């Protein structure tokens, strides 16, 4: 039934709805096609690894190495302990003097694993670099108290050592030496 004064469209209501659906589809398609193409990701600048930036202490600038492979050096080792316990290291982690086998080195990348061998005794320990230093004259590496204990360095305080890079830590753990 058609109300008075109105004419029924050929094909009835279904035809009217079909035309309306087609018109809406055309509008949506036009709007979708008219939108701007996705913006490509911004060009990324290579960010240096954590701790790889040059830094200055006591007027001297140190430039951390990018690749520790092949590093081997002899010099004096010392240790640091209780007075630094719980403080943040240069790498951002908390220092654990009593349980962490870690060390400070002026230029080796953080998470480099090194074997530290006392030249007089042959005793050695593997430590992970997580801090910067030592900045005392003629010192090559500062060991955590736990690492110093492993090689008998606690009483003497310093010893002549050989430091050799052996790899990179995986989730904070050094490879077995």
C-alpha positions, 0 to 999 in steps of 0.5 A: 500500500502506498500513501495517497499522493506517493507513487511506489518506486519500481521494484518496491522498497528493496530497490530504494534500499539497494540504491541507498546502500550503493550510494553510501558505499560509493561515498565510503570508497571515495573517502577511503581513497582520498585519505593520505597514504600512511606516513613512512617511519621517521629515519632512525639515527643509529644510537650508540650502545649504552656507555659508548659516549666519550666522557671526561673525568679529572680533565681527561677524556676517555673514549669507550671502545666499540669492539672489545674483541682481541683486548688484552692488557697488563696493569694494576688491579684494585678493588672497591666494596662496601662504600659503593654497595647499592649505588648506581654504576655508570651502566645504571645497575646497582653495585653489588660488592659482595655477590657480583663478579663485576668490574670497572674499566675506563674504556671497555664496553659495558657487558664485556666479560674479561678474565682477570689473572693475577700474574704472581699467583696465576689465580683468575676470575671472570668478571663483567664490566658494568662501571667506569674507572678506576681513576686512580693513577696507574690502575687498569681495572677495579674489581668488586669485593667478591671478584677480588676475594676470588683471586686473593686480592682483598688483603694486598688491595692491589696486584699486577694482572692481565686482563683479557676480553673473552666475550659479551655477557648474555642477560648479565652472565658471562660465558664459561671460560 
